[in-house]
Amino acid sequence: MSFFDKAKAAVGDAVDKHGDKIADGLDKAAAMANEKTGGKHSAKIAKGTAAAKDALDRLDGRSDDIR
């Protein structure tokens, strides 16, 4: 197993165990970024947040960890 495979498995396990906390952190970061930009880029921030959640959620091949 390569380093990348081991790292992906470790991140997948963390997402399985702490998906709700990760989602909360992404939402807080998005809110802060939206606040700092005065709402100018809210659609792009929302799109990026959703893409990050989706990518993390599918690390283990299932979409069941992050809402």
N, C-alpha and C positions, 0 to 999 in steps of 0.2 A: 504494500500500500504506500503510495507516494505521500509526500508532505501535504500536497493540496487535498488529497482524499481524506487524510486525517483531520485537517483543518475544517473541511466542509462537514465532516461528521460531527466534530465538536461544536461547530456553530449550529448545526441542525439540532443537536441535543439541547443546547441552550435555548433555542427558539421553542422547542417542544415544552421545556420546563417553565420558561419565563415569557411566553409569547404575549401575555396580557401586559406585562411590565414594559416590554419592548414597544408595543403598540402605544402605550401611554407616553413613553419617551419620545417617540416619533411625533405624536400629536402635540406635545409640549414644544418640541423644536419647531414644528410647523407654525404654531401659534406665535412663537417668539419671532420667527422670521417674518411672518405676516405683519406683526406689530412694528417691527423695525423698518419695514418697507412702506409702512403706511397703507397697506392693503393694495398697493399697486400691482403686485404680482400674485395675488391670492389664488388665481386659477392655476398658475404654474406650480405654486407651492403645494396645492392640494393634489395636483397630478403627480408630482414627484413623491409626495408622501404615500399616495396610494400605490405607486410603482415600487417603492421601497418595501412596503408591507407585503405586497404580492410576491416580490422576489424572495424575501425572507421566509414567507409562508411556504413557498414551494421548494425549499431546500431539500426536504425529505421526500419529495415526490407527491405529497398530499397537501391539499389546501384546507388545513384544519387548525392551524395554530394561532394565527393573528387575525383579529377582526377589525 
